[in-house]
Structures are given as C-alpha cells and as structure tokens.
Amino acid sequence: MERRLVTGGTENLWFEPGVNLLVGRPNTGKTKWLQTLDYLIGDPGENPFEGAEESGLAEKYDAAGVELVIGDESLWIERRWRELGAKTKIFVNNEGMPTREFQQFLIKKLGIPLLNFPKGNPMSGQTWPELSFRMMLRHIYRQQRFWSGLVDLQPEGEQHACLLQFLGIAELIYTDEYGQLIKRKMEVERLKARRDQYGQTLDELARDLLSEPGLSVGATVTTVREAESRLSTEIDAFRKRRVELITVARDKIVSPDQRGHVMQLGEERASLLASLEGFRMKAKAIAERLGEIQRYRTEIADELDRMTRAEDAGLILADLKVTHCPACDQPITDKGKSENCFLCHQDLPDELLIEELGAVRLRFESDRLSGEFKETNELYGVLERDEKRVTKDIADTERRLSKLENELAPARQAVSALIQEEVSAIDMTLGELSERQRQVTRISSALEIGQELNKRIVTIEREIEPLQERVDESVRSTDFNALAAHLEDGMNTYLSAINAQRPGVWRHNPVVVDVTRSSFSLRVGARRWHVALGGTDTLYFLMAYQYGLLTLSDKRGYHYPGISIIDVPGEFSGEAVEDKENFIVQPFIDLLSKKEYKGAQLIITGASFASLEDVNRIHLTNVYVA
C-alpha cells in the first residue's frame, strides 16, 4: 500500500499473506494507515482523513493506492482525492468507477453472490437494500473506536444479513422467490386492509343514510337486496294511492258529462308534451350539426385562401433559375448535352412539363376545395330551413299546451283544493323513498367493489401457496445449526487456545452461536455475551469473533474473503493492552500457518508484540505530535 505526497514522493507499507503486525508507539500513524486502506476499498468520503482536517493530512497527500490479490489476479486500487473529477471515483488498474459500482465489482471478484435483503421486518414495505461489501467490511475491519459491540452502530438486521452471507446462507434465504412471496403477501395485506376499511365505511354510510332494519347490522348483498325490494314495494303502493286519491277527487268535482272532455284534454296534453320533447331534441341536434358545418366551412375557406397565396407566389418565383451548384456553390452554366439536364445530368423527358406540374396541382386542389365549399353551403342552407321549421313546431306546440293548461286549470284547482294536503304528503314521502332507493342502489354498486377485492385477494393467495411451499422447503433443507457451528467452533477454538497459553484468562462457558432465517444470537453459556462479559473479557470475545470468521475462509460454500483487519485499542475499558498480551495474536499465527489457509491474511496493530515469530512486522517509528 502506498500514499503519494503532493511533493511527488511516496510512503509505502508491504504486507504479506499470514499475520502482519503494524506496530509502533502511540501517534505513529497506525490507525491512519488503516483508515487509508478503508478509504481505498470503497469509503464514500472525500478523502481518507475526514474528521481530522486540522491535521493537514488531506493537503499533505494527494493520492493513495493498494494492491489487492484475489485468487491469482492482482488489482491496483487507487484513489485521487485532489484530482479534478476523481474525488468520488475509485480507479481499478487505472480505470475509474463510482464507489457503488466498485462495491459490486469487488463482490463479484470475490465470488460472493450479489443480493438484496430486508432491513428489519420484511413486511414493513421498505425497499430491500443491496448487501454491499462495505456492510461486510464492518465485520472484517474492526476499527479502534468500535470495541463495545459485535459490530458497533450497524443495525441488527444488517448484521444478521452479513452473517448469513459469510455462512453461505443468504443466497438460500434472500431468493427472488422469497422477494416475490413477500411482495404478494404485502399486496394481500393491503387489499385486506382496504377491504375492511371499505366495508366499515360502507356500513357507517348505510346506517347514516338508510334507516332500514335490514341494513343496521351491516351492508351485505342480502340486506341490500331486501332493502331494494321493500323500497320498490313501498314506492309502488304510494304511487297507486296517489292515483286513487286524484281519481276519487276528480269524480267528486267533475260532473259525469264533463269527464270525457277532461280526459280527452289530459290525453292531448300528454301527447303534446311528448311531441314537444321530441322537437326540442331535434332542434338541439340540428344546432350541433350547424356548428360542425360552420367550422368545416371556415376550414375550407382558410385552405382556399392559402391556395390562392401559393399560386400568387408561384407566379412571382416562376422565372427564377439555378445559378450556383447546391453542393459546392460554384456558378454553373446551362451549356451541356441537349438530351441531359445541365444540373443533375439525367436524361430529359421528351416534353418538359416540370414548370406546368405545380400549377396543375394547385388548380386541381383549388377546384376540389371550391366544390366542397359549395356542397357545404348547400347543406348549411338545408339545415337552416330545418331549424326554422322545428322552431315553428316548438312554438305551435307550446301555444297549444298553454291553451290546454288554461282549459284544465279550473278542474285542477278544484281537485287540488280537495286533496292538496294528502297528495303533497304522498309526494314528499315518494321523494324520500326515491332518494333512499337511489342510495341503496349506490350501496349495491359499491358492494361489487368489495366483491372484486375479495376475488383479487383469493387469486393472490392462490399464487402465494406454491411460492410459500418452495420458500419453506428451501429453509427446511438448510441446516442453520450445522453452518453456524463452524463459526461457533472457531470462536471456542480461539478461546481455548488463549487459555492454553495463559491458563485462567477465559473463565467463562463456551460461546454458543444461534442463527435462524430471521435472527441470530451469540451467547456465553446461557446469557447474551454483552450482558455476561465486561472489561478485558469483551476484548477476548471480539478477537474470538474475528478469529471465528477467519476460519470460515477455507470452508466450501462459505463467503468470508480470507482477511481480517484489527486495530487494537491502546486501552480497553481502562486497562492498557501491553506487549504481554501477545497471546491474543498467537492463535492467528497458528491458524494462518496451516496449508488450507494459504493466502489468508491478518493485519493487526499494536505497540510492539515483541518476540512473536512467523509474522511480517511493519515498524512505524515517526511520532506525530500536535
């Protein structure tokens, strides 16, 4: 890894496979080197020294790079934070790419499946984020400031997803089918909530608008149909009663010899009312047709005017000749072979009609439009005559109706005086019943929407069944305990190793790792680890977690990338981490010396870690003071 100074020089660190000890006194820049490495592999910040602007490091350096070896492939990763337009890019073998694209690129290079996961409750409706390399790096790189939790400040749902990814379980759980299943379940829940809310609102409206007993317990298809039938029966009964009242009153008021004449007048009045309605509808249709014809006539007149202007322009421009070549703009001459065009050199026709064609076309279009204009005027005249005739029919009918109304008025007044109160009461009741009938009809239509919601729910639930079965089968076939046991064994192996080197340093029960599809837990014995442990024991536990993850590197089907970066704090819970704590590193040395872990790597900081063998020691000596 290197950092490039603005003066042109470079500072370099050389790491090797196995255990790398980055040692030095306090303030020798160990943490800053690891922050630079973190920045190189995808930190979205503007430079590796954000938060320490007063140190001037961002101005001291202008770029940094690191060589990543993935399998047999070597990649040079570089960041240039002072180069214009390159601040947010990561350069891979000198090819720039955005940080998000680099995350995906790195995951693919490592052979880790790229997937999305639910952050929290899958049914919450939140978009599933991408499980990025930066999320997993929180487990791989333990920063000096993050030693109070398993992965400080990382949401538990995100921790769970990363752990499933390392154990090779995530690709079996967060499948496309699982995503489709959650999507359909959420859709069903939304539809059910909409249906319940819709039904509740409909019931409240039904109780408020209708006082029918059948609707007091809720608007259903049966109760609405019963209400419709009752209302129809009541309306028919009141209408019949109204006719009976008027008939009886008429018989009392009008003498038998006048009844025939009154009935004849009434029938004629009804016939005239029907005729009047027909005349008015016809007059409306004629008026609409006249408007259409008028608009069309205006369009034709405008087109004729444009034709006239085009013809005039043609006469003015007819004598213009081509004087320059349209391609090279050089003057041209009309000299040439008489049988060829002097401009395009094509054979000339026997008769030159080119100048005539435009005029012929204009005359043809002008004649056609003139003919249409004439026909339109004739049709307009016919419609105007029809309009006058219908207007006269309406006036005649209205005069006849007015005369009939005057003749029927005495009989009406007499009948009205006799039964006015009863008929008014019936009319009022009929109005109320008609309004209630209209509301019941609307509720009946609204019930159809509820039935449609039920059909959609049933359809989606049928689609859910096979999806649920396949997802459940995938979960049933996944042995979570067996997969988590490798991490558990790795952690306990580490704790046993440090106990062997320094007896009694770990007095607690073994670590128990439980992983399910939706959660995970790390316990010491029967208690949660952060409740059971305190002080230096937490340091040992978290080192065991880093060791346990590193042991997954050689397991087939697992996705831990074979590197661990640990920035050990100078003090932990008030206790100094001194060189006598070398035993916390020795299990890593023993692990990475095994053949199956060839190529795996640990980078760990410390004051000196003296006397440790089979390690790559990088000693920083320059102390930076404020």
Contacts in CASP RR format, 6 or more apart in sequence:
PFRMAT RR
TARGET T0000
AUTHOR 0000-0000-0000
METHOD contacts of the structure
MODEL  1
MERRLVTGGTENLWFEPGVNLLVGRPNTGKTKWLQTLDYLIGDPGENPFE
GAEESGLAEKYDAAGVELVIGDESLWIERRWRELGAKTKIFVNNEGMPTR
EFQQFLIKKLGIPLLNFPKGNPMSGQTWPELSFRMMLRHIYRQQRFWSGL
VDLQPEGEQHACLLQFLGIAELIYTDEYGQLIKRKMEVERLKARRDQYGQ
TLDELARDLLSEPGLSVGATVTTVREAESRLSTEIDAFRKRRVELITVAR
DKIVSPDQRGHVMQLGEERASLLASLEGFRMKAKAIAERLGEIQRYRTEI
ADELDRMTRAEDAGLILADLKVTHCPACDQPITDKGKSENCFLCHQDLPD
ELLIEELGAVRLRFESDRLSGEFKETNELYGVLERDEKRVTKDIADTERR
LSKLENELAPARQAVSALIQEEVSAIDMTLGELSERQRQVTRISSALEIG
QELNKRIVTIEREIEPLQERVDESVRSTDFNALAAHLEDGMNTYLSAINA
QRPGVWRHNPVVVDVTRSSFSLRVGARRWHVALGGTDTLYFLMAYQYGLL
TLSDKRGYHYPGISIIDVPGEFSGEAVEDKENFIVQPFIDLLSKKEYKGA
QLIITGASFASLEDVNRIHLTNVYVA
1 12 0 8 1.000
1 13 0 8 1.000
1 15 0 8 1.000
1 33 0 8 1.000
1 36 0 8 1.000
1 37 0 8 1.000
1 40 0 8 1.000
1 64 0 8 1.000
1 65 0 8 1.000
1 66 0 8 1.000
1 67 0 8 1.000
2 10 0 8 1.000
2 11 0 8 1.000
2 12 0 8 1.000
2 13 0 8 1.000
2 64 0 8 1.000
2 65 0 8 1.000
2 66 0 8 1.000
3 10 0 8 1.000
3 11 0 8 1.000
3 36 0 8 1.000
3 61 0 8 1.000
3 63 0 8 1.000
3 64 0 8 1.000
3 65 0 8 1.000
4 10 0 8 1.000
4 61 0 8 1.000
4 62 0 8 1.000
4 63 0 8 1.000
4 64 0 8 1.000
4 65 0 8 1.000
5 11 0 8 1.000
5 60 0 8 1.000
5 61 0 8 1.000
5 62 0 8 1.000
6 59 0 8 1.000
6 60 0 8 1.000
6 61 0 8 1.000
6 62 0 8 1.000
6 82 0 8 1.000
13 22 0 8 1.000
13 33 0 8 1.000
13 618 0 8 1.000
14 616 0 8 1.000
14 618 0 8 1.000
15 601 0 8 1.000
15 603 0 8 1.000
15 616 0 8 1.000
15 618 0 8 1.000
16 601 0 8 1.000
16 616 0 8 1.000
17 592 0 8 1.000
17 598 0 8 1.000
17 599 0 8 1.000
17 600 0 8 1.000
17 601 0 8 1.000
18 589 0 8 1.000
18 592 0 8 1.000
18 593 0 8 1.000
18 597 0 8 1.000
18 599 0 8 1.000
18 600 0 8 1.000
18 601 0 8 1.000
18 602 0 8 1.000
18 615 0 8 1.000
18 616 0 8 1.000
19 585 0 8 1.000
19 588 0 8 1.000
19 589 0 8 1.000
19 592 0 8 1.000
19 601 0 8 1.000
19 602 0 8 1.000
19 604 0 8 1.000
19 612 0 8 1.000
19 614 0 8 1.000
19 615 0 8 1.000
19 616 0 8 1.000
20 601 0 8 1.000
20 602 0 8 1.000
20 603 0 8 1.000
20 604 0 8 1.000
20 615 0 8 1.000
20 616 0 8 1.000
20 618 0 8 1.000
21 585 0 8 1.000
21 604 0 8 1.000
21 605 0 8 1.000
21 606 0 8 1.000
21 609 0 8 1.000
21 612 0 8 1.000
21 615 0 8 1.000
21 616 0 8 1.000
21 617 0 8 1.000
21 618 0 8 1.000
22 30 0 8 1.000
22 33 0 8 1.000
22 34 0 8 1.000
22 603 0 8 1.000
22 604 0 8 1.000
22 605 0 8 1.000
22 606 0 8 1.000
22 618 0 8 1.000
22 620 0 8 1.000
23 30 0 8 1.000
23 605 0 8 1.000
23 606 0 8 1.000
23 607 0 8 1.000
23 608 0 8 1.000
23 609 0 8 1.000
23 617 0 8 1.000
23 618 0 8 1.000
23 619 0 8 1.000
23 620 0 8 1.000
24 30 0 8 1.000
24 606 0 8 1.000
24 607 0 8 1.000
24 608 0 8 1.000
24 619 0 8 1.000
24 620 0 8 1.000
24 621 0 8 1.000
25 607 0 8 1.000
25 621 0 8 1.000
25 623 0 8 1.000
26 570 0 8 1.000
26 607 0 8 1.000
26 623 0 8 1.000
27 623 0 8 1.000
27 624 0 8 1.000
27 625 0 8 1.000
28 620 0 8 1.000
28 621 0 8 1.000
28 622 0 8 1.000
28 623 0 8 1.000
28 624 0 8 1.000
29 620 0 8 1.000
29 624 0 8 1.000
30 567 0 8 1.000
30 605 0 8 1.000
30 606 0 8 1.000
30 620 0 8 1.000
31 143 0 8 1.000
31 144 0 8 1.000
31 567 0 8 1.000
31 605 0 8 1.000
32 48 0 8 1.000
32 49 0 8 1.000
32 57 0 8 1.000
33 620 0 8 1.000
34 141 0 8 1.000
34 143 0 8 1.000
34 565 0 8 1.000
34 567 0 8 1.000
34 603 0 8 1.000
34 605 0 8 1.000
35 48 0 8 1.000
35 49 0 8 1.000
36 48 0 8 1.000
36 64 0 8 1.000
37 66 0 8 1.000
37 141 0 8 1.000
37 565 0 8 1.000
37 603 0 8 1.000
38 48 0 8 1.000
38 137 0 8 1.000
38 141 0 8 1.000
38 143 0 8 1.000
39 45 0 8 1.000
39 47 0 8 1.000
39 48 0 8 1.000
39 64 0 8 1.000
39 79 0 8 1.000
40 48 0 8 1.000
40 64 0 8 1.000
40 65 0 8 1.000
40 66 0 8 1.000
40 77 0 8 1.000
40 78 0 8 1.000
40 79 0 8 1.000
40 90 0 8 1.000
41 66 0 8 1.000
41 68 0 8 1.000
41 77 0 8 1.000
41 106 0 8 1.000
41 133 0 8 1.000
41 137 0 8 1.000
42 90 0 8 1.000
42 99 0 8 1.000
42 102 0 8 1.000
42 103 0 8 1.000
42 133 0 8 1.000
42 134 0 8 1.000
43 99 0 8 1.000
43 134 0 8 1.000
44 88 0 8 1.000
44 99 0 8 1.000
45 88 0 8 1.000
46 81 0 8 1.000
46 87 0 8 1.000
46 88 0 8 1.000
47 58 0 8 1.000
47 81 0 8 1.000
47 87 0 8 1.000
48 57 0 8 1.000
48 58 0 8 1.000
48 64 0 8 1.000
48 79 0 8 1.000
48 81 0 8 1.000
49 55 0 8 1.000
49 56 0 8 1.000
49 57 0 8 1.000
49 58 0 8 1.000
50 58 0 8 1.000
58 81 0 8 1.000
62 80 0 8 1.000
62 81 0 8 1.000
62 82 0 8 1.000
62 83 0 8 1.000
63 78 0 8 1.000
63 79 0 8 1.000
63 80 0 8 1.000
63 81 0 8 1.000
63 82 0 8 1.000
63 83 0 8 1.000
64 78 0 8 1.000
64 79 0 8 1.000
65 76 0 8 1.000
65 77 0 8 1.000
65 78 0 8 1.000
65 79 0 8 1.000
66 76 0 8 1.000
66 77 0 8 1.000
67 74 0 8 1.000
67 75 0 8 1.000
67 76 0 8 1.000
67 77 0 8 1.000
68 74 0 8 1.000
68 75 0 8 1.000
68 77 0 8 1.000
69 75 0 8 1.000
70 109 0 8 1.000
70 110 0 8 1.000
73 109 0 8 1.000
75 92 0 8 1.000
75 93 0 8 1.000
75 109 0 8 1.000
76 91 0 8 1.000
76 92 0 8 1.000
76 93 0 8 1.000
76 94 0 8 1.000
77 90 0 8 1.000
77 91 0 8 1.000
77 92 0 8 1.000
78 90 0 8 1.000
78 91 0 8 1.000
78 94 0 8 1.000
79 86 0 8 1.000
79 89 0 8 1.000
79 90 0 8 1.000
79 91 0 8 1.000
80 86 0 8 1.000
80 87 0 8 1.000
80 89 0 8 1.000
80 91 0 8 1.000
81 87 0 8 1.000
86 96 0 8 1.000
88 98 0 8 1.000
88 99 0 8 1.000
89 96 0 8 1.000
89 97 0 8 1.000
89 98 0 8 1.000
89 99 0 8 1.000
90 96 0 8 1.000
90 97 0 8 1.000
90 98 0 8 1.000
90 99 0 8 1.000
90 102 0 8 1.000
91 97 0 8 1.000
92 102 0 8 1.000
92 105 0 8 1.000
97 105 0 8 1.000
100 132 0 8 1.000
103 132 0 8 1.000
103 133 0 8 1.000
103 134 0 8 1.000
104 114 0 8 1.000
104 130 0 8 1.000
106 133 0 8 1.000
107 114 0 8 1.000
107 132 0 8 1.000
107 133 0 8 1.000
108 114 0 8 1.000
110 133 0 8 1.000
110 559 0 8 1.000
110 561 0 8 1.000
111 559 0 8 1.000
112 133 0 8 1.000
112 136 0 8 1.000
112 165 0 8 1.000
112 559 0 8 1.000
112 561 0 8 1.000
113 165 0 8 1.000
113 170 0 8 1.000
113 171 0 8 1.000
113 559 0 8 1.000
114 130 0 8 1.000
114 131 0 8 1.000
115 130 0 8 1.000
115 131 0 8 1.000
115 165 0 8 1.000
115 170 0 8 1.000
115 171 0 8 1.000
115 174 0 8 1.000
116 128 0 8 1.000
116 129 0 8 1.000
116 130 0 8 1.000
116 131 0 8 1.000
116 174 0 8 1.000
117 128 0 8 1.000
117 129 0 8 1.000
117 131 0 8 1.000
117 161 0 8 1.000
117 170 0 8 1.000
117 174 0 8 1.000
118 124 0 8 1.000
118 126 0 8 1.000
118 128 0 8 1.000
118 174 0 8 1.000
118 182 0 8 1.000
119 126 0 8 1.000
119 128 0 8 1.000
119 129 0 8 1.000
119 155 0 8 1.000
119 157 0 8 1.000
119 158 0 8 1.000
119 161 0 8 1.000
120 126 0 8 1.000
120 155 0 8 1.000
120 157 0 8 1.000
122 182 0 8 1.000
123 182 0 8 1.000
123 185 0 8 1.000
123 186 0 8 1.000
123 189 0 8 1.000
125 186 0 8 1.000
128 174 0 8 1.000
128 179 0 8 1.000
131 161 0 8 1.000
131 162 0 8 1.000
131 165 0 8 1.000
131 170 0 8 1.000
131 174 0 8 1.000
135 154 0 8 1.000
135 158 0 8 1.000
135 161 0 8 1.000
135 162 0 8 1.000
136 162 0 8 1.000
136 165 0 8 1.000
136 166 0 8 1.000
136 561 0 8 1.000
138 151 0 8 1.000
138 154 0 8 1.000
138 162 0 8 1.000
139 151 0 8 1.000
139 159 0 8 1.000
139 162 0 8 1.000
139 163 0 8 1.000
139 166 0 8 1.000
139 549 0 8 1.000
140 549 0 8 1.000
140 561 0 8 1.000
140 563 0 8 1.000
140 564 0 8 1.000
140 565 0 8 1.000
141 565 0 8 1.000
141 567 0 8 1.000
142 542 0 8 1.000
142 546 0 8 1.000
142 564 0 8 1.000
142 565 0 8 1.000
142 566 0 8 1.000
142 567 0 8 1.000
143 567 0 8 1.000
144 567 0 8 1.000
144 568 0 8 1.000
144 569 0 8 1.000
144 570 0 8 1.000
144 605 0 8 1.000
145 152 0 8 1.000
145 569 0 8 1.000
146 152 0 8 1.000
146 153 0 8 1.000
147 538 0 8 1.000
147 539 0 8 1.000
147 542 0 8 1.000
147 569 0 8 1.000
147 572 0 8 1.000
148 538 0 8 1.000
149 530 0 8 1.000
149 538 0 8 1.000
149 542 0 8 1.000
150 159 0 8 1.000
150 522 0 8 1.000
150 529 0 8 1.000
150 530 0 8 1.000
150 542 0 8 1.000
150 545 0 8 1.000
151 159 0 8 1.000
151 162 0 8 1.000
154 162 0 8 1.000
159 520 0 8 1.000
160 518 0 8 1.000
160 519 0 8 1.000
160 520 0 8 1.000
161 170 0 8 1.000
161 174 0 8 1.000
163 487 0 8 1.000
163 515 0 8 1.000
163 520 0 8 1.000
164 170 0 8 1.000
164 173 0 8 1.000
164 174 0 8 1.000
164 515 0 8 1.000
165 171 0 8 1.000
165 559 0 8 1.000
166 487 0 8 1.000
166 549 0 8 1.000
166 552 0 8 1.000
166 558 0 8 1.000
166 559 0 8 1.000
166 560 0 8 1.000
167 483 0 8 1.000
167 484 0 8 1.000
167 486 0 8 1.000
167 487 0 8 1.000
167 515 0 8 1.000
167 552 0 8 1.000
167 558 0 8 1.000
167 559 0 8 1.000
168 483 0 8 1.000
168 557 0 8 1.000
168 558 0 8 1.000
168 559 0 8 1.000
169 478 0 8 1.000
169 480 0 8 1.000
169 483 0 8 1.000
169 515 0 8 1.000
170 559 0 8 1.000
172 474 0 8 1.000
172 475 0 8 1.000
172 478 0 8 1.000
173 474 0 8 1.000
173 475 0 8 1.000
173 478 0 8 1.000
173 517 0 8 1.000
175 471 0 8 1.000
175 474 0 8 1.000
177 467 0 8 1.000
177 470 0 8 1.000
177 471 0 8 1.000
177 474 0 8 1.000
178 471 0 8 1.000
180 467 0 8 1.000
181 464 0 8 1.000
181 467 0 8 1.000
181 468 0 8 1.000
181 471 0 8 1.000
184 460 0 8 1.000
184 463 0 8 1.000
184 464 0 8 1.000
184 467 0 8 1.000
185 464 0 8 1.000
187 460 0 8 1.000
188 457 0 8 1.000
188 460 0 8 1.000
188 461 0 8 1.000
188 464 0 8 1.000
191 453 0 8 1.000
191 456 0 8 1.000
191 457 0 8 1.000
191 460 0 8 1.000
192 457 0 8 1.000
194 453 0 8 1.000
195 450 0 8 1.000
195 453 0 8 1.000
195 454 0 8 1.000
195 457 0 8 1.000
198 446 0 8 1.000
198 449 0 8 1.000
198 450 0 8 1.000
198 453 0 8 1.000
199 219 0 8 1.000
199 450 0 8 1.000
202 219 0 8 1.000
202 443 0 8 1.000
202 446 0 8 1.000
202 447 0 8 1.000
203 218 0 8 1.000
203 219 0 8 1.000
205 219 0 8 1.000
205 443 0 8 1.000
206 215 0 8 1.000
206 218 0 8 1.000
206 219 0 8 1.000
206 443 0 8 1.000
207 215 0 8 1.000
207 216 0 8 1.000
207 218 0 8 1.000
209 436 0 8 1.000
209 439 0 8 1.000
210 227 0 8 1.000
210 436 0 8 1.000
210 439 0 8 1.000
210 440 0 8 1.000
210 443 0 8 1.000
212 223 0 8 1.000
212 226 0 8 1.000
212 227 0 8 1.000
212 230 0 8 1.000
212 231 0 8 1.000
212 436 0 8 1.000
212 440 0 8 1.000
214 223 0 8 1.000
214 226 0 8 1.000
214 227 0 8 1.000
215 223 0 8 1.000
215 224 0 8 1.000
215 227 0 8 1.000
217 223 0 8 1.000
219 443 0 8 1.000
219 446 0 8 1.000
219 447 0 8 1.000
220 447 0 8 1.000
221 444 0 8 1.000
221 447 0 8 1.000
221 451 0 8 1.000
224 440 0 8 1.000
224 443 0 8 1.000
224 444 0 8 1.000
224 447 0 8 1.000
225 444 0 8 1.000
227 440 0 8 1.000
228 437 0 8 1.000
228 440 0 8 1.000
228 441 0 8 1.000
228 444 0 8 1.000
231 433 0 8 1.000
231 436 0 8 1.000
231 437 0 8 1.000
231 440 0 8 1.000
232 437 0 8 1.000
234 433 0 8 1.000
235 430 0 8 1.000
235 433 0 8 1.000
235 434 0 8 1.000
235 437 0 8 1.000
238 426 0 8 1.000
238 429 0 8 1.000
238 430 0 8 1.000
238 433 0 8 1.000
239 430 0 8 1.000
241 426 0 8 1.000
242 423 0 8 1.000
242 426 0 8 1.000
242 427 0 8 1.000
242 430 0 8 1.000
245 419 0 8 1.000
245 422 0 8 1.000
245 423 0 8 1.000
245 426 0 8 1.000
246 415 0 8 1.000
246 419 0 8 1.000
246 423 0 8 1.000
249 415 0 8 1.000
249 418 0 8 1.000
249 419 0 8 1.000
250 259 0 8 1.000
250 262 0 8 1.000
250 411 0 8 1.000
250 415 0 8 1.000
251 259 0 8 1.000
252 418 0 8 1.000
253 411 0 8 1.000
253 414 0 8 1.000
253 415 0 8 1.000
253 418 0 8 1.000
254 262 0 8 1.000
254 411 0 8 1.000
254 414 0 8 1.000
258 411 0 8 1.000
262 408 0 8 1.000
262 411 0 8 1.000
265 404 0 8 1.000
265 407 0 8 1.000
265 408 0 8 1.000
266 404 0 8 1.000
266 408 0 8 1.000
268 404 0 8 1.000
269 401 0 8 1.000
269 404 0 8 1.000
269 405 0 8 1.000
269 408 0 8 1.000
272 397 0 8 1.000
272 400 0 8 1.000
272 401 0 8 1.000
272 404 0 8 1.000
273 401 0 8 1.000
275 397 0 8 1.000
276 394 0 8 1.000
276 397 0 8 1.000
276 398 0 8 1.000
276 401 0 8 1.000
279 390 0 8 1.000
279 393 0 8 1.000
279 394 0 8 1.000
279 397 0 8 1.000
280 394 0 8 1.000
282 390 0 8 1.000
283 387 0 8 1.000
283 390 0 8 1.000
283 391 0 8 1.000
283 394 0 8 1.000
286 383 0 8 1.000
286 386 0 8 1.000
286 387 0 8 1.000
286 390 0 8 1.000
287 387 0 8 1.000
289 383 0 8 1.000
290 380 0 8 1.000
290 383 0 8 1.000
290 384 0 8 1.000
290 387 0 8 1.000
293 376 0 8 1.000
293 379 0 8 1.000
293 380 0 8 1.000
293 383 0 8 1.000
294 380 0 8 1.000
296 376 0 8 1.000
297 373 0 8 1.000
297 376 0 8 1.000
297 377 0 8 1.000
297 380 0 8 1.000
300 369 0 8 1.000
300 372 0 8 1.000
300 373 0 8 1.000
300 376 0 8 1.000
301 373 0 8 1.000
303 369 0 8 1.000
304 366 0 8 1.000
304 369 0 8 1.000
304 370 0 8 1.000
304 373 0 8 1.000
307 362 0 8 1.000
307 365 0 8 1.000
307 366 0 8 1.000
307 369 0 8 1.000
308 366 0 8 1.000
310 362 0 8 1.000
311 359 0 8 1.000
311 362 0 8 1.000
311 366 0 8 1.000
314 359 0 8 1.000
318 355 0 8 1.000
322 332 0 8 1.000
322 343 0 8 1.000
323 331 0 8 1.000
323 332 0 8 1.000
324 330 0 8 1.000
324 331 0 8 1.000
324 332 0 8 1.000
325 331 0 8 1.000
325 332 0 8 1.000
325 343 0 8 1.000
332 342 0 8 1.000
332 343 0 8 1.000
333 342 0 8 1.000
334 342 0 8 1.000
335 342 0 8 1.000
336 342 0 8 1.000
339 347 0 8 1.000
339 348 0 8 1.000
340 346 0 8 1.000
340 347 0 8 1.000
340 348 0 8 1.000
341 347 0 8 1.000
341 348 0 8 1.000
416 423 0 8 1.000
475 517 0 8 1.000
480 515 0 8 1.000
480 516 0 8 1.000
480 517 0 8 1.000
481 514 0 8 1.000
481 515 0 8 1.000
483 515 0 8 1.000
484 513 0 8 1.000
484 514 0 8 1.000
484 515 0 8 1.000
484 520 0 8 1.000
485 513 0 8 1.000
486 551 0 8 1.000
486 552 0 8 1.000
486 555 0 8 1.000
486 558 0 8 1.000
487 513 0 8 1.000
487 548 0 8 1.000
487 549 0 8 1.000
487 551 0 8 1.000
487 552 0 8 1.000
488 511 0 8 1.000
488 512 0 8 1.000
488 513 0 8 1.000
489 551 0 8 1.000
490 544 0 8 1.000
490 547 0 8 1.000
490 548 0 8 1.000
490 551 0 8 1.000
491 511 0 8 1.000
491 513 0 8 1.000
491 541 0 8 1.000
491 544 0 8 1.000
491 545 0 8 1.000
491 547 0 8 1.000
491 548 0 8 1.000
492 510 0 8 1.000
492 511 0 8 1.000
492 544 0 8 1.000
493 547 0 8 1.000
493 548 0 8 1.000
493 551 0 8 1.000
493 587 0 8 1.000
494 543 0 8 1.000
494 544 0 8 1.000
494 547 0 8 1.000
494 548 0 8 1.000
494 587 0 8 1.000
495 506 0 8 1.000
495 510 0 8 1.000
495 511 0 8 1.000
495 540 0 8 1.000
495 541 0 8 1.000
495 544 0 8 1.000
497 586 0 8 1.000
497 587 0 8 1.000
497 590 0 8 1.000
498 505 0 8 1.000
498 506 0 8 1.000
498 540 0 8 1.000
498 583 0 8 1.000
498 584 0 8 1.000
498 586 0 8 1.000
498 587 0 8 1.000
499 505 0 8 1.000
499 506 0 8 1.000
501 583 0 8 1.000
501 586 0 8 1.000
502 583 0 8 1.000
505 540 0 8 1.000
505 583 0 8 1.000
506 537 0 8 1.000
506 540 0 8 1.000
508 524 0 8 1.000
508 525 0 8 1.000
508 532 0 8 1.000
508 533 0 8 1.000
508 537 0 8 1.000
509 524 0 8 1.000
509 525 0 8 1.000
509 526 0 8 1.000
510 524 0 8 1.000
510 525 0 8 1.000
511 522 0 8 1.000
511 523 0 8 1.000
511 524 0 8 1.000
511 525 0 8 1.000
511 529 0 8 1.000
511 541 0 8 1.000
511 544 0 8 1.000
512 522 0 8 1.000
512 523 0 8 1.000
512 524 0 8 1.000
512 525 0 8 1.000
513 520 0 8 1.000
513 521 0 8 1.000
513 522 0 8 1.000
514 520 0 8 1.000
514 521 0 8 1.000
514 522 0 8 1.000
514 523 0 8 1.000
521 528 0 8 1.000
522 528 0 8 1.000
522 529 0 8 1.000
522 545 0 8 1.000
523 529 0 8 1.000
523 532 0 8 1.000
524 532 0 8 1.000
524 533 0 8 1.000
524 541 0 8 1.000
525 532 0 8 1.000
529 541 0 8 1.000
530 538 0 8 1.000
533 541 0 8 1.000
534 573 0 8 1.000
535 572 0 8 1.000
535 573 0 8 1.000
535 575 0 8 1.000
536 572 0 8 1.000
536 573 0 8 1.000
536 575 0 8 1.000
538 572 0 8 1.000
538 573 0 8 1.000
539 572 0 8 1.000
539 573 0 8 1.000
539 577 0 8 1.000
539 584 0 8 1.000
540 584 0 8 1.000
543 566 0 8 1.000
543 584 0 8 1.000
546 564 0 8 1.000
546 566 0 8 1.000
547 564 0 8 1.000
547 587 0 8 1.000
547 588 0 8 1.000
547 591 0 8 1.000
549 560 0 8 1.000
549 564 0 8 1.000
550 560 0 8 1.000
550 562 0 8 1.000
550 564 0 8 1.000
550 588 0 8 1.000
550 591 0 8 1.000
550 592 0 8 1.000
550 597 0 8 1.000
550 600 0 8 1.000
550 602 0 8 1.000
551 591 0 8 1.000
552 558 0 8 1.000
552 560 0 8 1.000
553 560 0 8 1.000
553 561 0 8 1.000
553 562 0 8 1.000
553 597 0 8 1.000
553 600 0 8 1.000
554 596 0 8 1.000
554 597 0 8 1.000
554 600 0 8 1.000
562 599 0 8 1.000
562 600 0 8 1.000
562 601 0 8 1.000
563 600 0 8 1.000
563 601 0 8 1.000
563 602 0 8 1.000
563 603 0 8 1.000
564 588 0 8 1.000
564 601 0 8 1.000
564 602 0 8 1.000
564 603 0 8 1.000
564 604 0 8 1.000
565 602 0 8 1.000
565 603 0 8 1.000
565 604 0 8 1.000
566 602 0 8 1.000
566 603 0 8 1.000
566 604 0 8 1.000
566 605 0 8 1.000
567 604 0 8 1.000
567 605 0 8 1.000
568 577 0 8 1.000
568 604 0 8 1.000
568 605 0 8 1.000
568 606 0 8 1.000
569 577 0 8 1.000
570 576 0 8 1.000
570 577 0 8 1.000
570 606 0 8 1.000
570 607 0 8 1.000
571 577 0 8 1.000
577 606 0 8 1.000
577 607 0 8 1.000
578 607 0 8 1.000
579 607 0 8 1.000
579 608 0 8 1.000
579 609 0 8 1.000
579 610 0 8 1.000
582 609 0 8 1.000
582 610 0 8 1.000
582 611 0 8 1.000
582 612 0 8 1.000
585 604 0 8 1.000
585 609 0 8 1.000
585 612 0 8 1.000
585 615 0 8 1.000
586 612 0 8 1.000
588 602 0 8 1.000
588 604 0 8 1.000
589 612 0 8 1.000
589 613 0 8 1.000
589 614 0 8 1.000
589 615 0 8 1.000
591 597 0 8 1.000
592 599 0 8 1.000
592 600 0 8 1.000
592 601 0 8 1.000
592 602 0 8 1.000
593 614 0 8 1.000
609 615 0 8 1.000
609 617 0 8 1.000
END
